[in-house]
Amino acid sequence: MTVSVLVPSSLTREAEDKREATRKLGYVARAATIFRADRLIVYPDRDGETGRFDGGFVSTVLRYAATPPYLRNEAWGMRDELEYAGVLPPLRAMSQTGSESTGSGSSRQGIVTEVGPEGRVRVNCGLQHPISLNVPPKMAVEEGERVTVRISSRRPVRAKLVDEPLPGLSVERTDLQTALGREDAGVRIASSRYGEELTVGRLETLAGRIEGDGMTVAFGAPERGLPAILGIEASAIEASSGQGDAIESSSDRDDAADDGVEPTADPGFDLWLNTVPDQGSEVVRTEEALFATLAPLSLRE
């Protein structure tokens, strides 16, 4: 079960300067971390980009924010996109094991600083000094590569290199269709003010499916929501909302078109959802929409 959050490359289109754009991205990374998203995906919206802060800027700042603080200098060095990285709020991410990332019994990221003889490497994983570790069989590592280190004790240090995905939030760049087409996409939700209003009854239906299958939730950009990005008429989304109460599992999706569940000609969403049905502001910012949407969708039965 995985949770993926999709945001457009035009996410910072209304930012007046680089400082404001960086701060905004920090809140997006915070929301994804708080609600334990596995992936934060930046999808292209080149028509909505202003030219100053394109998808490269957005993904770089988000990747930096998702990098553990003890690795940032070594992993990133000095980059123009990170001029105002100091305004990013700390993520204080918990490890996937449930322990704090600074505690024993946790998995954390490290960077290989030296490849030595006899299958050993030195790894910087945020302890007082780089530590020497054995490389697992059939695992090849290179200097500068990020790796997963499992720490069983900090005093004395006991740790091992494991051939597993890096713990924490993964930031990627890919298109909407590819992201929604993943086998582990789960329930695929488009967040939009034109979608079906999220009610207690609808949430009860969604909670069980999300808990079992996970979810992928896509968001739009400031003053440029998903309908505009996809070239879909808002009226078509409003008309299609509420066609079906059940959310089909991945094995049922091949039959969705025949059942009349697909809301409109889109990249493959299961439903369009309005999680702020009585909004008091004319515009809900993307970072605000993340908190408003991921909070109720994280509830369990």
Rosetta blueprint (number, residue, H / E / L):
1 M L
2 T E
3 V E
4 S E
5 V E
6 L E
7 V E
8 P E
9 S L
10 S L
11 L L
12 T L
13 R L
14 E L
15 A L
16 E L
17 D L
18 K H
19 R H
20 E H
21 A H
22 T H
23 R H
24 K H
25 L H
26 G H
27 Y H
28 V H
29 A H
30 R H
31 A H
32 A H
33 T H
34 I H
35 F L
36 R L
37 A L
38 D L
39 R E
40 L E
41 I E
42 V E
43 Y E
44 P L
45 D L
46 R H
47 D H
48 G H
49 E L
50 T L
51 G L
52 R L
53 F L
54 D L
55 G H
56 G H
57 F H
58 V H
59 S H
60 T H
61 V H
62 L H
63 R H
64 Y H
65 A H
66 A H
67 T L
68 P L
69 P H
70 Y H
71 L H
72 R H
73 N H
74 E H
75 A H
76 W H
77 G L
78 M L
79 R L
80 D H
81 E H
82 L H
83 E L
84 Y L
85 A H
86 G H
87 V H
88 L L
89 P L
90 P L
91 L L
92 R L
93 A L
94 M E
95 S L
96 Q L
97 T L
98 G L
99 S L
100 E E
101 S L
102 T L
103 G L
104 S L
105 G L
106 S E
107 S E
108 R E
109 Q E
110 G E
111 I E
112 V E
113 T E
114 E E
115 V E
116 G L
117 P L
118 E L
119 G L
120 R E
121 V E
122 R E
123 V E
124 N E
125 C L
126 G L
127 L L
128 Q L
129 H L
130 P L
131 I E
132 S E
133 L E
134 N E
135 V L
136 P L
137 P L
138 K L
139 M L
140 A L
141 V L
142 E L
143 E L
144 G L
145 E L
146 R E
147 V E
148 T E
149 V E
150 R E
151 I E
152 S E
153 S E
154 R E
155 R L
156 P L
157 V E
158 R E
159 A E
160 K E
161 L E
162 V E
163 D L
164 E L
165 P L
166 L L
167 P L
168 G L
169 L L
170 S E
171 V E
172 E E
173 R E
174 T L
175 D L
176 L H
177 Q H
178 T H
179 A H
180 L H
181 G L
182 R L
183 E L
184 D L
185 A L
186 G L
187 V E
188 R E
189 I E
190 A E
191 S E
192 S E
193 R E
194 Y E
195 G E
196 E E
197 E E
198 L L
199 T L
200 V H
201 G H
202 R H
203 L H
204 E H
205 T H
206 L H
207 A H
208 G H
209 R H
210 I H
211 E H
212 G H
213 D H
214 G E
215 M E
216 T E
217 V E
218 A E
219 F L
220 G L
221 A E
222 P L
223 E L
224 R E
225 G L
226 L H
227 P H
228 A H
229 I H
230 L H
231 G L
232 I L
233 E L
234 A H
235 S H
236 A H
237 I H
238 E H
239 A H
240 S H
241 S L
242 G L
243 Q L
244 G L
245 D L
246 A L
247 I L
248 E L
249 S L
250 S H
251 S H
252 D H
253 R H
254 D H
255 D H
256 A H
257 A H
258 D H
259 D H
260 G L
261 V L
262 E L
263 P L
264 T L
265 A L
266 D L
267 P L
268 G L
269 F L
270 D L
271 L E
272 W E
273 L E
274 N E
275 T L
276 V L
277 P L
278 D L
279 Q L
280 G L
281 S L
282 E L
283 V L
284 V L
285 R L
286 T H
287 E H
288 E H
289 A H
290 L H
291 F H
292 A H
293 T H
294 L H
295 A H
296 P H
297 L H
298 S L
299 L L
300 R L
301 E L
